[in-house]
């Protein structure tokens, strides 16, 4: 067990190192850089632009730039945002909290919807199963930004009394804050709920065919008790695992959903930073998001190993 | 109040005369003795109906872009100017009619065309308490001209050879040659802003002599300015605080204005501004003078645009007036190289070569150039993030189709588009709007043969280069206007660039509880210093 945890940790570090390198190079491979983008259409002389690049260290060879960044990052210094000239960490943290909140709400919605539809489809079978699976297939094929745009459109046209673009900070008004995040969270949750629904259905079907369920029924236990104590408890392990793995989908989706709903979270910030070519910010967000995904996966793996003896070997 | 208003009106008239008279003889820019107090020029227009101005209160402005640094000498970002304009002041400034008036200087003399001697205002203090003197002026310009500073302003002041302190309140500028752009640059917010000698870190801790003192800044959220109690204009500023709140997209910006979360903003789309002021009559929408043009940059370095007939055909196939009507709902004008806010700027109605919409003539020219069956010009690259640009490009695509010219629209992300544009690597057609610059010369520089953009476009015209150089050295405003008009005609004649329309940089809009404010074509909100809340 300990060896497995250590091996996992080593893998995590290696993966993050790889991610940071790829992200670093990819962002710089994009045409146009920060200096040029911030000058915009102004006629700024080339030597002035060069001087600005020198000041930001953008004139050095790429590998050298990366090693400098890595050296600082290891010591916890993720540099300064080109745009705001503030430390990147301080810029990202408040936004990370917003995204965390959004993905948490989206995760809860997805869980509730997914488990409910999956369970209904597995238990009721017949027409209910057919409808749920058709719905799942359809929603899975619709990207979250389409759902988000449709929500904005429908609410904007038919329910103008609902303010869609009014993000309120949690500490200003907690209720308004959560209320404002519901619609964005819904558009983020739909696709995830489908994955959870399908997995719940499969898990429940698999468990319900097992001998101990038959024994429980034969003992004359109430169907409610069988469902809660035998079926769900055993089906829950794969469901939780799948939900954990969907963190990546939620984080990725937040980029577009936050941009569409004007929520000042990490996703919107990433979008803005890519547009303005704010390299240190892009780098830090990509790294933070990958770290979240990798660490959640690591915990899922370890938890799985603890539960299931087969995975320990 | 009335008496004071009259004094000011006279002072402003004198200023106007002085500017019109720019000659080498001794000149006085208005202001001596009592009139030096200059107070509240915005009220000179006679805002008596608004009642007496009230001091105090907070003005909340919705902004769409964060400042990227606040040191006027070093910043290159367009978005910083709006903030710098309220914190710093320069020797001269623009009034609402885009004429130059004195600011930190009270007067100047020109012993000859190449020498300017400025008398400075006494008793002005920087926000850190330091006295403003000629030393600061010298320091500011020495710093700009020092190549080590890498200031983008160095190119604009390239004619300045020496700045000398004559006495603590007199400073002398010596120029290499007569330069009509010089005073315009001095009057512009970040270009002419005076920084205090010996103060570091202006990028994040700005210190100026302007009406407002830097308070605090939370990136992407809020930027706060407080009134400068020692500001030299008596009684100004009236507001005690100015808060900028940042909203990245136009829809949140306009809903913030509607819900009165902000008092004032500027919008990019004239249709939205018009709709808002129609539905809420208490919203004042004043676009101000046009200051921005929407051009099509052609790649002249290769076929087919190396042939002037193809370029002229494209110009003839373009119905500019239709673009003004459909894209801007009429709140703009047909454009040439210079917007109307410049010396000799085009007013949108005068004759320009190859401006008359004539698809048949375009077809004939194309046939002459060897394309009797029409021509496919390939990709037309536009800024995807700018809805107006994309809308206009779509209309142009249809108009050109009627003359047998086919293009494929290619909306592109801003960063790679700017990269294509400044390095001259776009295939055939590309549009980037040109914003207001302090002087007409800066706009012409985009087409000078050996300049960065001249090379990118592929213009090579010795005659044009000479015309542009001569216009910059013409200090007589009227003569310069005539020369600038000639240059624009020459550009249109050769169709080096296709200018479609001109429009205000942004459509400013504010609630009518804010009085004493006027929009300025110069891309800054200078008149926040005279604004006040009527509540």
Interface residues (C-beta under 8 A of the other chain):
Chain A: X30 X31 X32 X33 X35 X36 X37 X38 X39 X40 X41 X42 X43 X44 X45 X46 X47 X48 X49 X50 X51 X52 X55 X81 X82 X83 X84 X85 X86 X91 X163 X165 X166 X262 X264 X268 X269 X272 X275 X276 X277
Chain B: X66 X68 X69 X76 X77 X78 X150 X151 X152 X154 X155 X203 X204 X219 X220 X221 X247 X248 X249 X251 X252 X255 X259 X385 X413 X414 X415 X416 X417 X418 X419 X420 X422 X432 X433 X434 X435 X437 X442 X445 X446 X451 X452 X453
